[in-house]
């Protein structure tokens, strides 16, 4: 019998990874589901690439630049990653 490796992610873990790898200078209190991450002072095109790499490394999910562009909040981005996983 083949064992399926099912990884269930939660928002808290996603935020902790975002804080560690993408938003080091942003307060953890600002990293909420409703946070419009593209308005953070430290957001840049390099941050977008770092986010794409973080998601691939931690969740084995490939995000495109368009995925980032289409997501307005961290909650939307989380749901996108979760649904692609």
Order of alpha helices (4+ residues) and beta strands (2+ residues): alpha-alpha-alpha-alpha
